Amino acid sequence: MPEVNAVIGYLPDAAAKALAAGKSKGPIEVRLEPGSELYVRIDPKDIAGTLLGASKKGKTGVQVFLNDKARVETLSRGLAADFRLRPIKDFTIGPLRPPIVAIYASPQLIKDLVSRANELTRG
């Protein structure tokens, strides 16, 4: 079965709606967990489609489906002093959700799913 990669996380409400409508400009930075400073940066040309989830406190849950061979960047933000004072977690030890999730589905099925979700949100 074909494989589609997706980034699952959170965007500000306005950015999520713009992304789902295909009107986003510049790289998209998806926050992986609410309140965390760990992001995945995606170029809009690498996005196959987006599904929106629930919104809470101005943040919308998103599933961003990636094109084949899409390139993403993971980044962490904070003050340099904060990074020096806190221990750096070894991601191989703790249970950490990977930033990219493999979804086994036909790319056409993903396009149909995204277009139907967009129809429901518009109507």
PyMOL commands that set and color helices and strands:
alter all, ss='L'
color gray80, all
select helices_A, chain A and resi 13-20+44-46+80-85+107-122
alter helices_A, ss='H'
color red, helices_A
select strands_A, chain A and resi 3-12+28-31+38-42+47-56+59-66+72-76+100-104
alter strands_A, ss='S'
color yellow, strands_A
deselect
rebuild
show_as cartoon
